[in-house]
Every structure is written in C-alpha cells, then in structure tokens.
Amino acid sequence: QVQLVESGGGLVQGGGSLSLSCAASGSIFSLDAMGWFRQGPGKQRELVATITSDGATRYADSAKGRFTISRDNAKNTVYLQMDSLKPEDTAVYYCNAVVMVYASSDYRYYWGQGTQVTVSL
C-alpha cells in the first residue's frame, strides 16, 4: 500500500504565495512521474503541473510563470510553489504519483487526499 500525504493548503490574499508539499510513503519500489491537479467549484479536475523522475516539468497555461513544481527523490516528495495567486486559483489541490509497488510488476496511480487552497480578493 502507498500513501500520499499533502500539506500547505490554506487561505491567502490575491497576489500572495503558498507552498504545497506531498510526501509518498509505503511499499514503494520506485516513483515515476508526479504531479498536481486541482478541482475548483463546479469544475472538472484539471492538470496543474507534472514532473518526471529526471526533473522535466510541464505546466498548464494558467499556471505557467506563476507556479513551480519540484521534487526531492530522496524524500519521495513533490512540491508546488504558488506565487501571484488569483481568486480563480481557488480549488482543492490533489497530489498524484505513478508508483511501482513492491510485489507488483506494474505501475499504479495514487492520489493524495486533497488540500483546500482559497484565494481571497
């Protein structure tokens, strides 16, 4: 079993910053790509950013230039630094990881529990 535990969500004013962390633990043989998704009120879950095991990054257009994704492979942790936050960034943010589990020969997707980010005017 694998668990993803997130932290860092909260309430901030527009233009402010927030840092999210997500640590993976459990029966992990290896971690491949990791990423962040979000789901705002009445909207579908959408991709925010991803990062490969080698550190290659991709961003949604809405996040590019304002958000930075990074990872620490030694800690099995992915981070999301969010700057210049806007009210439209308000959403539940979910951590995702592609994991090879011990006693398994394939990769599986795991999700964090989600953390609320609220950006006020």
Contacts in CASP RR format, 6 or more apart in sequence:
PFRMAT RR
TARGET T0000
AUTHOR 0000-0000-0000
METHOD contacts of the structure
MODEL  1
QVQLVESGGGLVQGGGSLSLSCAASGSIFSLDAMGWFRQGPGKQRELVAT
ITSDGATRYADSAKGRFTISRDNAKNTVYLQMDSLKPEDTAVYYCNAVVM
VYASSDYRYYWGQGTQVTVSL
1 26 0 8 1.000
1 27 0 8 1.000
1 101 0 8 1.000
2 24 0 8 1.000
2 25 0 8 1.000
2 26 0 8 1.000
2 27 0 8 1.000
2 28 0 8 1.000
2 97 0 8 1.000
2 99 0 8 1.000
2 101 0 8 1.000
2 108 0 8 1.000
2 110 0 8 1.000
3 24 0 8 1.000
3 25 0 8 1.000
3 26 0 8 1.000
3 110 0 8 1.000
3 112 0 8 1.000
4 22 0 8 1.000
4 23 0 8 1.000
4 24 0 8 1.000
4 95 0 8 1.000
4 96 0 8 1.000
4 97 0 8 1.000
4 110 0 8 1.000
4 111 0 8 1.000
4 112 0 8 1.000
4 113 0 8 1.000
5 22 0 8 1.000
5 23 0 8 1.000
5 25 0 8 1.000
5 112 0 8 1.000
5 113 0 8 1.000
6 20 0 8 1.000
6 21 0 8 1.000
6 22 0 8 1.000
6 93 0 8 1.000
6 94 0 8 1.000
6 95 0 8 1.000
6 112 0 8 1.000
6 113 0 8 1.000
6 114 0 8 1.000
6 115 0 8 1.000
7 20 0 8 1.000
7 21 0 8 1.000
7 22 0 8 1.000
7 115 0 8 1.000
8 18 0 8 1.000
8 19 0 8 1.000
8 20 0 8 1.000
8 21 0 8 1.000
8 115 0 8 1.000
9 18 0 8 1.000
9 20 0 8 1.000
9 93 0 8 1.000
9 115 0 8 1.000
9 116 0 8 1.000
9 117 0 8 1.000
10 18 0 8 1.000
10 115 0 8 1.000
10 116 0 8 1.000
10 117 0 8 1.000
10 118 0 8 1.000
11 118 0 8 1.000
11 119 0 8 1.000
11 120 0 8 1.000
12 18 0 8 1.000
12 85 0 8 1.000
12 117 0 8 1.000
12 118 0 8 1.000
12 119 0 8 1.000
12 120 0 8 1.000
13 85 0 8 1.000
13 119 0 8 1.000
13 120 0 8 1.000
13 121 0 8 1.000
14 85 0 8 1.000
14 86 0 8 1.000
14 87 0 8 1.000
14 119 0 8 1.000
14 120 0 8 1.000
14 121 0 8 1.000
15 83 0 8 1.000
15 84 0 8 1.000
15 85 0 8 1.000
15 86 0 8 1.000
15 119 0 8 1.000
16 83 0 8 1.000
16 84 0 8 1.000
16 85 0 8 1.000
16 119 0 8 1.000
17 81 0 8 1.000
17 82 0 8 1.000
17 83 0 8 1.000
17 84 0 8 1.000
17 85 0 8 1.000
18 82 0 8 1.000
18 85 0 8 1.000
18 117 0 8 1.000
19 79 0 8 1.000
19 80 0 8 1.000
19 81 0 8 1.000
19 82 0 8 1.000
20 36 0 8 1.000
20 79 0 8 1.000
20 80 0 8 1.000
20 82 0 8 1.000
20 93 0 8 1.000
20 95 0 8 1.000
20 115 0 8 1.000
20 117 0 8 1.000
21 77 0 8 1.000
21 78 0 8 1.000
21 79 0 8 1.000
22 34 0 8 1.000
22 36 0 8 1.000
22 77 0 8 1.000
22 78 0 8 1.000
22 79 0 8 1.000
22 95 0 8 1.000
22 97 0 8 1.000
22 112 0 8 1.000
23 75 0 8 1.000
23 76 0 8 1.000
23 77 0 8 1.000
24 31 0 8 1.000
24 34 0 8 1.000
24 76 0 8 1.000
24 77 0 8 1.000
24 97 0 8 1.000
24 99 0 8 1.000
24 110 0 8 1.000
25 76 0 8 1.000
27 101 0 8 1.000
27 102 0 8 1.000
27 103 0 8 1.000
28 76 0 8 1.000
28 99 0 8 1.000
28 100 0 8 1.000
28 101 0 8 1.000
28 102 0 8 1.000
29 99 0 8 1.000
29 100 0 8 1.000
29 101 0 8 1.000
29 102 0 8 1.000
29 104 0 8 1.000
30 53 0 8 1.000
30 99 0 8 1.000
30 100 0 8 1.000
31 53 0 8 1.000
31 73 0 8 1.000
31 76 0 8 1.000
31 97 0 8 1.000
31 98 0 8 1.000
31 99 0 8 1.000
31 100 0 8 1.000
32 52 0 8 1.000
32 53 0 8 1.000
32 97 0 8 1.000
32 98 0 8 1.000
32 99 0 8 1.000
32 100 0 8 1.000
32 107 0 8 1.000
33 50 0 8 1.000
33 51 0 8 1.000
33 52 0 8 1.000
33 53 0 8 1.000
33 97 0 8 1.000
33 98 0 8 1.000
34 50 0 8 1.000
34 51 0 8 1.000
34 71 0 8 1.000
34 78 0 8 1.000
34 95 0 8 1.000
34 96 0 8 1.000
34 97 0 8 1.000
34 98 0 8 1.000
35 47 0 8 1.000
35 48 0 8 1.000
35 49 0 8 1.000
35 50 0 8 1.000
35 51 0 8 1.000
35 69 0 8 1.000
35 78 0 8 1.000
35 95 0 8 1.000
35 96 0 8 1.000
35 97 0 8 1.000
36 47 0 8 1.000
36 48 0 8 1.000
36 49 0 8 1.000
36 50 0 8 1.000
36 69 0 8 1.000
36 78 0 8 1.000
36 80 0 8 1.000
36 93 0 8 1.000
36 94 0 8 1.000
36 95 0 8 1.000
36 96 0 8 1.000
37 45 0 8 1.000
37 46 0 8 1.000
37 47 0 8 1.000
37 48 0 8 1.000
37 93 0 8 1.000
37 94 0 8 1.000
37 96 0 8 1.000
38 45 0 8 1.000
38 46 0 8 1.000
38 48 0 8 1.000
38 89 0 8 1.000
38 91 0 8 1.000
38 92 0 8 1.000
38 93 0 8 1.000
38 94 0 8 1.000
38 117 0 8 1.000
39 45 0 8 1.000
39 46 0 8 1.000
39 91 0 8 1.000
39 92 0 8 1.000
39 94 0 8 1.000
40 90 0 8 1.000
40 91 0 8 1.000
40 92 0 8 1.000
41 90 0 8 1.000
41 91 0 8 1.000
43 91 0 8 1.000
45 94 0 8 1.000
46 60 0 8 1.000
47 60 0 8 1.000
48 59 0 8 1.000
48 60 0 8 1.000
48 62 0 8 1.000
48 63 0 8 1.000
48 67 0 8 1.000
48 69 0 8 1.000
48 80 0 8 1.000
48 93 0 8 1.000
49 57 0 8 1.000
49 58 0 8 1.000
49 59 0 8 1.000
49 60 0 8 1.000
49 63 0 8 1.000
49 67 0 8 1.000
49 69 0 8 1.000
49 80 0 8 1.000
50 57 0 8 1.000
50 58 0 8 1.000
50 69 0 8 1.000
51 57 0 8 1.000
51 58 0 8 1.000
51 69 0 8 1.000
51 70 0 8 1.000
51 71 0 8 1.000
51 78 0 8 1.000
53 73 0 8 1.000
55 71 0 8 1.000
57 69 0 8 1.000
59 65 0 8 1.000
59 67 0 8 1.000
59 69 0 8 1.000
62 88 0 8 1.000
66 82 0 8 1.000
66 83 0 8 1.000
66 84 0 8 1.000
66 85 0 8 1.000
67 80 0 8 1.000
67 81 0 8 1.000
67 82 0 8 1.000
67 83 0 8 1.000
68 80 0 8 1.000
68 81 0 8 1.000
68 83 0 8 1.000
69 78 0 8 1.000
69 79 0 8 1.000
69 80 0 8 1.000
69 81 0 8 1.000
70 78 0 8 1.000
70 79 0 8 1.000
70 81 0 8 1.000
71 77 0 8 1.000
71 78 0 8 1.000
71 79 0 8 1.000
72 79 0 8 1.000
78 95 0 8 1.000
78 97 0 8 1.000
80 93 0 8 1.000
82 89 0 8 1.000
82 117 0 8 1.000
85 117 0 8 1.000
85 119 0 8 1.000
86 119 0 8 1.000
87 119 0 8 1.000
87 120 0 8 1.000
87 121 0 8 1.000
88 119 0 8 1.000
89 117 0 8 1.000
89 119 0 8 1.000
90 117 0 8 1.000
90 118 0 8 1.000
90 119 0 8 1.000
91 117 0 8 1.000
92 114 0 8 1.000
92 115 0 8 1.000
92 116 0 8 1.000
92 117 0 8 1.000
93 114 0 8 1.000
93 115 0 8 1.000
93 116 0 8 1.000
93 117 0 8 1.000
94 111 0 8 1.000
94 112 0 8 1.000
94 114 0 8 1.000
95 111 0 8 1.000
95 112 0 8 1.000
95 114 0 8 1.000
96 109 0 8 1.000
96 110 0 8 1.000
96 111 0 8 1.000
96 112 0 8 1.000
97 109 0 8 1.000
97 110 0 8 1.000
98 107 0 8 1.000
98 108 0 8 1.000
98 109 0 8 1.000
99 107 0 8 1.000
99 108 0 8 1.000
99 109 0 8 1.000
99 110 0 8 1.000
100 106 0 8 1.000
100 107 0 8 1.000
100 108 0 8 1.000
101 108 0 8 1.000
END
